[in-house]
């Protein structure tokens, strides 16, 4: 018989989601916490809870020890601002690449091109459980359509990136996820693809995937009515200004969708300059204070230490707590701007889960 897989070098077995669930289970108390956090996030997205959703954390996670230290600090900070913000830790394990580069902890946990994916999945689920056990909900970007089967029990929020919102696979997947899903506008800055993705994910869908036993299966979804728009800027510049959010709100309403907007303080909105994220956050808070109810939250790229670093051949030379992908603000800056933002929100009368337009 002729070899038809002429470009497949090897096929390796992988543990099933059920096997991972047995090895790293979600106990009853943790399951209740995750369910409650999902409900809280949905209430914020739907406007029933007037607090802002604050999705804060590293651009990507590569060091579990540093990630847990960061999560411990973030949990303490979240307790101080919980009256006006609900904090979710950004726990991104997969990195979409235009051409090449490190693809994230799940696909390449050793950061050496060995692609020990099974170890990456185990490390990722272990880390998510460690963070959730601190009392901090987590959110991930969904990239590979199989990976959610291994970690979706633990997450409370998900996003679909600017490069994948046009993918029908990801729209179908989002329609069946048990968490609120944010859709980023296209890298060009266009909103239409993201809005179409939100509308598509609201509909029921059927698609082929892998079940918890590792078998191929047909998934039939109910649709996800908790999709929302993430403004991340585009090729022509930022899109977080007052006119931009007002325009986005009007388009969402015209399309019959909930006028729900999350603003990404990084990427094109910060012109890829991490220290400009505070400017974006300041504008968001000002708009909320002056009555813009469509803004339901923000994303902030933050790490223990400021900046970023390249992945070299000697991994022992990596600096602790510094991003290996996009540059982040450091912890001191994170704490300063979030505490200041919380104080401004309190002045505007948003404490206690209600939002009072001025």
Secondary structure, DSSP 8 states (H G I E B T S, - for coil): -----TT---------HHHHHHHS---HHHHHHHHHHHHHHHHHHTTSS-SEEEEEE-SS---HHHHHHHHHHHHHHHHHHTTTEEEEEE-------SS-S---TTT-TTSSS---HHHHHHHHHHHHHHHHHTT-EEEEE--STTTHHHHTTT-SEEEE-TTTTT-HHHHHHHHH-SSEEEEE--TT--SHHHHHHHHHHTS--EEEEE-TTS-EEEEE----TTEEEEE--BTTB---SHHHHHHHHHHHHHTT----EEEESSGGGGTT-GGGHHHHHHHHHHHHHTT-TTEEEEEEEB-SSSBB----S-GGGS-TT-BSSS-BB-HHHHHHHHHHHHHHHHHTT-GGG-----
